[in-house]
Amino acid sequence: MVDRGATPAAVSLPGDWPAHPDLTLALNRMGTFDWDLDSGLMHLDTAALAVFDLTPEEYDGNPETLFGRVQLTESAQLDGLVARALKSGGASYGAYFRVRRRDDTPRWAHIQGHIRRDQQGRPHRILGVFRDATAELAHSAERRDAPAGSRHQSAVVERTTAALAHARTVQDVIDVLSDSPGLERLGADSLVVGLIEGGRIHLVAEGPTDSFVPGTRYTRIDDNYPMSEVVRTLAPRFIGSREDFAASYPELWEHIDALELSSAAYLPLIAQARPIGALGLLYRARQGFTPEERALLVALGSTIAQSLARAMLFDQEHDLAEGLQQAMLPRRIPSVPGAQLAVRYRSARLGRDIGGDWYDVIPLPGGRVGAVIGDVQGHDTHAAAVMGQLRIVLRAYASEGHAPATVMARASLFLHELDTDRFATCTYAEADLATGELRLVRAGHIDPLLRHTDGTCRRLPFPGGLPLGLSAQFGRLDYPVTALELDPGETLLMCTDGLVEQPGADLDDGFQWLTEIVRDGPHDLQELADQLCERVDERSGEDDLAVLLMRRTGTAAHSGGRLQQHIASADPEALSAARHMIRAAVRAWGARERADDIELVADELITNALLHTDGSAVVTARMLPGTGGERRLRIEVEDRSSAMPRRREPGEAGVSGRGLLLVDGLADVWGVESRGAGKCVWCEFTCPERGC
């Protein structure tokens, strides 16, 4: 590589370099460059940067930055010159061009490049010099003020460049070129655009409506078509008459004769010294092209090529980003009895930016389901990677039977222990679809919404903890649990901030906007999810978004219902969750008249299992069919101890020994069963059929 700080006196030119008469006098205004064709970076020393009126701090090694100082028409000619030299096997090239200085005054410069090739003849490096040629051409006719025609050419190129400035995708570029103002700027009646894909030319835009030529959607580069020719030769092809067209390309002319074309200009689209496609401009009332018109079209071709190259890169990076993000999300959403679900993920329209938004649906034992929505900080591949790990870990903790608050705390510890500085916001909802009990935990995430059966919609603000990762870092792992009831037909909406946030707008305004859309939206969940994404696209669409909709479809069966909760030995949150479950079962199964007895006995059995054994416990509530219009609500508490409980009289202080006496006095029937390496203590309560 060439040292940016090298002085002109230290420059050593290749032996086969052609001499220039003013080279000795120009050494004090000459600098070197080293262009690595494999990486695309061009390194310049300080003297070479001075030719372009640039400082080392202003140059990032990208040739596009450098040639942004060159006049547009001459930049296109330089691009073509380098491309032809590389393709033809030439060893060197040289050209004069004008540089636009900081004060917008022009300066003449000269480039001389020497091409280095590997053993297979492939060019991989260009070494050369830039020099100030202002004094050398001070009296040249080329330095006179541009005539009106040249000024018109520059204006056309500049207007086209301005129109293409906001085009992001390839389709955006094509739309800018092919609409009426675009064709008017180009002075053509219609156009064709082809891009090189897999060694062939893919026609991505063709002339007027119904003018498509069969068999030309994909053509080979060695075919006898004008687009193929300009890609092969890297030189423009100007067709000045109908006769010229018919004689040069008889196979194509046979299909387009009826279009009444009089002339055409086909231009190679060259970016970074490589062809990416070809552009054809078709005319009905033009005969031939003047030298000025040809120069204008070559400059336009270069401008369009640069825009298409950026757009192709944008499309590729966006597709890659979206594909990676989709791979991190669940491949499918499971079917959950008792619920309707709809999920959506929509990536931002920001090229290769990848968000950390995710959703998940986790089937849990006992007819319960976990719903997760979250967002990892940042928009890059690292955020997506962290998101993928966090989603799997959170799913694993929930599937193990941990209570919602424990799931959040453990996920926060996991994220804190990763080698990352990212945090994540998250909401976890655990729903018992048989009873409608809904338990919500929030880690710095935005509030969910609840849509009632009558269509009204409200925001659900509830207490939460710090984002995942931060709560572990600051030792604040307590996550409050909020319990709600989800009635049949009601819908819970959870989303990431991309659905409600908009630059410059208040978050409350975003929630008001979302509430109105959900309230007035379609009843069908899939249609509602689609409408939400469409409305966001209309607003801005500058951020990723994830949406999860869950609707409870019915109530638990009156008989045969079953709920289950796992309780770890040192997990007070799980104990509280088990009590909530028993209370929900009593309410849902019509046993309200015996609610106090059932809850008291269940609590006694659970407490005994945790106090007198070393392991965890599993609590099960089920409704069993009975006879004579009665049913039986059964509570089972399993543990891993084989020691059987025994009933005994209370001690003198009366603080122990009352557990089984209480169970015996309140339950209709109870007992103990061996279960493998442990046991199950159970009790039953009769409930009238009418109470359901």
Solvent accessible surface area in square Angstrom, and as a share of the most:
residue,aa,sasa,rsa
1,M,141,0.63
2,V,36,0.21
3,D,98,0.51
4,R,74,0.27
5,G,53,0.51
6,A,31,0.24
7,T,80,0.46
8,P,35,0.22
9,A,102,0.79
10,A,74,0.57
11,V,33,0.19
12,S,103,0.67
13,L,59,0.29
14,P,30,0.19
15,G,89,0.85
16,D,96,0.50
17,W,34,0.12
18,P,78,0.49
19,A,97,0.75
20,H,46,0.20
21,P,125,0.79
22,D,47,0.25
23,L,37,0.19
24,T,109,0.63
25,L,134,0.67
26,A,2,0.01
27,L,67,0.33
28,N,115,0.59
29,R,87,0.32
30,M,0,0.00
31,G,0,0.00
32,T,15,0.09
33,F,1,0.00
34,D,0,0.00
35,W,18,0.06
36,D,32,0.16
37,L,12,0.06
38,D,92,0.48
39,S,69,0.45
40,G,21,0.21
41,L,76,0.38
42,M,0,0.00
43,H,43,0.19
44,L,0,0.00
45,D,0,0.00
46,T,66,0.39
47,A,22,0.17
48,A,0,0.00
49,L,0,0.00
50,A,56,0.44
51,V,5,0.03
52,F,0,0.00
53,D,37,0.19
54,L,17,0.09
55,T,54,0.31
56,P,53,0.33
57,E,152,0.68
58,E,75,0.34
59,Y,11,0.04
60,D,98,0.51
61,G,3,0.03
62,N,57,0.29
63,P,6,0.04
64,E,70,0.31
65,T,53,0.31
66,L,0,0.00
67,F,39,0.16
68,G,44,0.42
69,R,44,0.16
70,V,3,0.02
71,Q,55,0.25
72,L,76,0.38
73,T,27,0.16
74,E,19,0.08
75,S,26,0.17
76,A,5,0.04
77,Q,92,0.41
78,L,10,0.05
79,D,28,0.15
80,G,8,0.07
81,L,47,0.24
82,V,8,0.05
83,A,2,0.01
84,R,99,0.36
85,A,11,0.09
86,L,22,0.11
87,K,118,0.50
88,S,91,0.58
89,G,47,0.45
90,G,27,0.25
91,A,55,0.43
92,S,46,0.30
93,Y,13,0.05
94,G,33,0.32
95,A,23,0.18
96,Y,77,0.29
97,F,1,0.00
98,R,67,0.24
99,V,0,0.00
100,R,88,0.32
101,R,77,0.28
102,R,129,0.47
103,D,98,0.51
104,D,101,0.52
105,T,53,0.31
106,P,65,0.41
107,R,35,0.13
108,W,14,0.05
109,A,0,0.00
110,H,16,0.07
111,I,4,0.02
112,Q,24,0.11
113,G,0,0.00
114,H,21,0.09
115,I,8,0.04
116,R,95,0.35
117,R,69,0.25
118,D,46,0.24
119,Q,181,0.81
120,Q,152,0.68
121,G,38,0.36
122,R,118,0.43
123,P,29,0.18
124,H,56,0.25
125,R,71,0.26
126,I,0,0.00
127,L,33,0.16
128,G,5,0.05
129,V,6,0.04
130,F,0,0.00
131,R,5,0.02
132,D,22,0.12
133,A,0,0.00
134,T,36,0.21
135,A,70,0.54
136,E,50,0.22
137,L,23,0.12
138,A,44,0.34
139,H,186,0.83
140,S,32,0.21
141,A,60,0.46
142,E,105,0.47
143,R,102,0.37
144,R,179,0.65
145,D,134,0.70
146,A,41,0.32
147,P,88,0.56
148,A,68,0.52
149,G,38,0.37
150,S,35,0.23
151,R,144,0.53
152,H,104,0.47
153,Q,17,0.08
154,S,49,0.31
155,A,33,0.26
156,V,6,0.04
157,V,1,0.00
158,E,102,0.46
159,R,119,0.43
160,T,1,0.01
161,T,53,0.31
162,A,64,0.50
163,A,32,0.25
164,L,3,0.01
165,A,70,0.54
166,H,165,0.74
167,A,21,0.16
168,R,103,0.37
169,T,39,0.23
170,V,22,0.13
171,Q,104,0.46
172,D,51,0.26
173,V,0,0.00
174,I,11,0.06
175,D,68,0.35
176,V,29,0.17
177,L,2,0.01
178,S,48,0.31
179,D,65,0.34
180,S,89,0.58
181,P,75,0.47
182,G,1,0.01
183,L,31,0.16
184,E,141,0.63
185,R,59,0.22
186,L,10,0.05
187,G,43,0.41
188,A,11,0.08
189,D,64,0.33
190,S,6,0.04
191,L,4,0.02
192,V,19,0.11
193,V,1,0.00
194,G,0,0.00
195,L,6,0.03
196,I,42,0.21
197,E,77,0.34
198,G,86,0.83
199,G,49,0.47
200,R,113,0.41
201,I,3,0.02
202,H,37,0.17
203,L,15,0.07
204,V,38,0.22
205,A,11,0.08
206,E,60,0.27
207,G,18,0.17
208,P,42,0.27
209,T,123,0.72
210,D,144,0.74
211,S,16,0.10
212,F,77,0.32
213,V,15,0.09
214,P,95,0.60
215,G,66,0.64
216,T,15,0.09
217,R,90,0.33
218,Y,91,0.35
219,T,15,0.09
220,R,145,0.53
221,I,47,0.24
222,D,101,0.52
223,D,26,0.13
224,N,74,0.38
225,Y,41,0.16
226,P,2,0.01
227,M,20,0.09
228,S,0,0.00
229,E,45,0.20
230,V,0,0.00
231,V,5,0.03
232,R,86,0.32
233,T,67,0.39
234,L,5,0.02
235,A,34,0.27
236,P,46,0.29
237,R,50,0.18
238,F,23,0.10
239,I,0,0.00
240,G,24,0.23
241,S,28,0.18
242,R,86,0.31
243,E,126,0.56
244,D,47,0.24
245,F,2,0.01
246,A,34,0.26
247,A,85,0.66
248,S,32,0.21
249,Y,3,0.01
250,P,73,0.46
251,E,109,0.49
252,L,20,0.10
253,W,26,0.09
254,E,134,0.60
255,H,100,0.45
256,I,12,0.06
257,D,59,0.31
258,A,94,0.72
259,L,40,0.20
260,E,120,0.54
261,L,3,0.02
262,S,8,0.05
263,S,0,0.00
264,A,0,0.00
265,A,0,0.00
266,Y,7,0.03
267,L,2,0.01
268,P,16,0.10
269,L,0,0.00
270,I,12,0.06
271,A,6,0.04
272,Q,61,0.27
273,A,10,0.08
274,R,129,0.47
275,P,45,0.28
276,I,25,0.13
277,G,0,0.00
278,A,0,0.00
279,L,0,0.00
280,G,0,0.00
281,L,0,0.00
282,L,10,0.05
283,Y,6,0.02
284,R,107,0.39
285,A,104,0.81
286,R,65,0.24
287,Q,131,0.58
288,G,27,0.26
289,F,19,0.08
290,T,66,0.38
291,P,106,0.67
292,E,93,0.42
293,E,55,0.24
294,R,103,0.38
295,A,31,0.24
296,L,22,0.11
297,L,8,0.04
298,V,42,0.24
299,A,1,0.01
300,L,1,0.00
301,G,2,0.02
302,S,20,0.13
303,T,15,0.09
304,I,0,0.00
305,A,0,0.00
306,Q,37,0.16
307,S,5,0.03
308,L,0,0.00
309,A,28,0.22
310,R,125,0.46
311,A,1,0.01
312,M,38,0.17
313,L,95,0.47
314,F,38,0.16
315,D,40,0.21
316,Q,109,0.48
317,E,34,0.15
318,H,34,0.15
319,D,94,0.49
320,L,129,0.64
321,A,6,0.04
322,E,58,0.26
323,G,40,0.38
324,L,59,0.29
325,Q,1,0.00
326,Q,80,0.36
327,A,79,0.62
328,M,50,0.22
329,L,4,0.02
330,P,21,0.13
331,R,239,0.87
332,R,181,0.66
333,I,47,0.24
334,P,25,0.16
335,S,109,0.70
336,V,13,0.08
337,P,120,0.75
338,G,32,0.30
339,A,16,0.12
340,Q,89,0.40
341,L,26,0.13
342,A,3,0.02
343,V,22,0.13
344,R,58,0.21
345,Y,25,0.09
346,R,36,0.13
347,S,14,0.09
348,A,2,0.01
349,R,101,0.37
350,L,61,0.30
351,G,6,0.06
352,R,161,0.59
353,D,55,0.28
354,I,7,0.04
355,G,0,0.00
356,G,0,0.00
357,D,3,0.02
358,W,0,0.00
359,Y,18,0.07
360,D,1,0.01
361,V,0,0.00
362,I,1,0.00
363,P,70,0.44
364,L,16,0.08
365,P,66,0.42
366,G,10,0.10
367,G,47,0.46
368,R,17,0.06
369,V,0,0.00
370,G,0,0.00
371,A,0,0.00
372,V,1,0.01
373,I,0,0.00
374,G,0,0.00
375,D,28,0.15
376,V,1,0.01
377,Q,79,0.35
378,G,26,0.25
379,H,82,0.37
380,D,51,0.27
381,T,85,0.50
382,H,72,0.32
383,A,0,0.00
384,A,0,0.00
385,A,40,0.31
386,V,2,0.01
387,M,0,0.00
388,G,6,0.06
389,Q,78,0.35
390,L,0,0.00
391,R,33,0.12
392,I,106,0.54
393,V,25,0.14
394,L,2,0.01
395,R,74,0.27
396,A,47,0.37
397,Y,48,0.18
398,A,2,0.01
399,S,58,0.37
400,E,100,0.45
401,G,7,0.07
402,H,20,0.09
403,A,1,0.00
404,P,0,0.00
405,A,10,0.08
406,T,20,0.12
407,V,0,0.00
408,M,0,0.00
409,A,18,0.14
410,R,97,0.35
411,A,0,0.00
412,S,0,0.00
413,L,72,0.36
414,F,49,0.21
415,L,1,0.01
416,H,86,0.39
417,E,135,0.61
418,L,41,0.21
419,D,146,0.76
420,T,32,0.19
421,D,124,0.64
422,R,45,0.16
423,F,62,0.26
424,A,0,0.00
425,T,26,0.15
426,C,0,0.00
427,T,1,0.01
428,Y,0,0.00
429,A,0,0.00
430,E,5,0.02
431,A,2,0.01
432,D,5,0.02
433,L,10,0.05
434,A,21,0.16
435,T,10,0.06
436,G,2,0.02
437,E,16,0.07
438,L,2,0.01
439,R,10,0.04
440,L,0,0.00
441,V,0,0.00
442,R,47,0.17
443,A,0,0.00
444,G,35,0.33
445,H,8,0.04
446,I,28,0.14
447,D,12,0.06
448,P,3,0.02
449,L,1,0.00
450,L,6,0.03
451,R,20,0.07
452,H,46,0.20
453,T,94,0.55
454,D,109,0.56
455,G,15,0.14
456,T,66,0.38
457,C,17,0.10
458,R,114,0.42
459,R,79,0.29
460,L,8,0.04
461,P,100,0.63
462,F,16,0.07
463,P,85,0.54
464,G,33,0.32
465,G,20,0.19
466,L,49,0.24
467,P,20,0.13
468,L,0,0.00
469,G,6,0.06
470,L,50,0.25
471,S,0,0.00
472,A,14,0.11
473,Q,103,0.46
474,F,125,0.52
475,G,60,0.58
476,R,152,0.55
477,L,53,0.26
478,D,128,0.66
479,Y,9,0.03
480,P,56,0.35
481,V,44,0.25
482,T,29,0.17
483,A,49,0.38
484,L,53,0.26
485,E,92,0.41
486,L,2,0.01
487,D,67,0.35
488,P,51,0.32
489,G,24,0.23
490,E,13,0.06
491,T,3,0.02
492,L,0,0.00
493,L,3,0.02
494,M,1,0.01
495,C,2,0.01
496,T,0,0.00
497,D,36,0.19
498,G,6,0.06
499,L,1,0.01
500,V,2,0.01
501,E,90,0.40
502,Q,56,0.25
503,P,114,0.71
504,G,96,0.92
505,A,48,0.38
506,D,80,0.42
507,L,61,0.30
508,D,85,0.44
509,D,85,0.44
510,G,1,0.01
511,F,6,0.02
512,Q,101,0.45
513,W,44,0.15
514,L,0,0.00
515,T,22,0.13
516,E,67,0.30
517,I,9,0.05
518,V,2,0.01
519,R,107,0.39
520,D,104,0.54
521,G,9,0.09
522,P,36,0.22
523,H,128,0.57
524,D,66,0.34
525,L,7,0.03
526,Q,82,0.36
527,E,98,0.44
528,L,0,0.00
529,A,0,0.00
530,D,62,0.32
531,Q,57,0.25
532,L,0,0.00
533,C,18,0.11
534,E,102,0.46
535,R,90,0.33
536,V,5,0.03
537,D,53,0.28
538,E,130,0.58
539,R,65,0.24
540,S,28,0.18
541,G,1,0.01
542,E,69,0.31
543,D,44,0.23
544,D,2,0.01
545,L,0,0.00
546,A,0,0.00
547,V,0,0.00
548,L,0,0.00
549,L,0,0.00
550,M,0,0.00
551,R,12,0.04
552,R,11,0.04
553,T,66,0.39
554,G,26,0.25
555,T,99,0.57
556,A,17,0.13
557,A,66,0.51
558,H,94,0.42
559,S,51,0.33
560,G,56,0.53
561,G,10,0.10
562,R,106,0.39
563,L,0,0.00
564,Q,35,0.15
565,Q,3,0.01
566,H,56,0.25
567,I,0,0.00
568,A,24,0.18
569,S,68,0.44
570,A,93,0.72
571,D,16,0.09
572,P,108,0.68
573,E,47,0.21
574,A,1,0.00
575,L,33,0.16
576,S,39,0.25
577,A,1,0.01
578,A,0,0.00
579,R,95,0.34
580,H,57,0.25
581,M,6,0.02
582,I,4,0.02
583,R,103,0.38
584,A,1,0.01
585,A,1,0.01
586,V,4,0.02
587,R,61,0.22
588,A,35,0.27
589,W,1,0.00
590,G,13,0.13
591,A,3,0.02
592,R,152,0.55
593,E,158,0.71
594,R,52,0.19
595,A,21,0.16
596,D,119,0.62
597,D,45,0.23
598,I,0,0.00
599,E,47,0.21
600,L,90,0.45
601,V,0,0.00
602,A,1,0.01
603,D,41,0.21
604,E,42,0.19
605,L,6,0.03
606,I,1,0.00
607,T,45,0.26
608,N,37,0.19
609,A,7,0.05
610,L,38,0.19
611,L,127,0.63
612,H,138,0.62
613,T,18,0.11
614,D,148,0.77
615,G,20,0.19
616,S,17,0.11
617,A,2,0.01
618,V,41,0.23
619,V,0,0.00
620,T,2,0.01
621,A,0,0.00
622,R,67,0.24
623,M,0,0.00
624,L,40,0.20
625,P,87,0.55
626,G,36,0.34
627,T,123,0.71
628,G,82,0.79
629,G,49,0.47
630,E,85,0.38
631,R,3,0.01
632,R,88,0.32
633,L,1,0.00
634,R,29,0.11
635,I,1,0.00
636,E,10,0.04
637,V,2,0.01
638,E,48,0.22
639,D,13,0.07
640,R,178,0.65
641,S,27,0.17
642,S,85,0.55
643,A,71,0.55
644,M,98,0.44
645,P,48,0.30
646,R,177,0.65
647,R,130,0.48
648,R,110,0.40
649,E,133,0.60
650,P,38,0.24
651,G,40,0.38
652,E,191,0.86
653,A,84,0.65
654,G,20,0.19
655,V,130,0.75
656,S,51,0.33
657,G,15,0.15
658,R,133,0.48
659,G,13,0.13
660,L,17,0.08
661,L,62,0.31
662,L,55,0.28
663,V,0,0.00
664,D,62,0.32
665,G,62,0.59
666,L,47,0.24
667,A,10,0.08
668,D,74,0.38
669,V,69,0.40
670,W,62,0.22
671,G,15,0.15
672,V,48,0.28
673,E,64,0.29
674,S,80,0.52
675,R,86,0.31
676,G,84,0.81
677,A,89,0.69
678,G,7,0.07
679,K,13,0.05
680,C,0,0.00
681,V,15,0.08
682,W,37,0.13
683,C,0,0.00
684,E,9,0.04
685,F,0,0.00
686,T,51,0.30
687,C,1,0.01
688,P,62,0.39
689,E,82,0.37
690,R,226,0.83
691,G,38,0.37
692,C,43,0.26
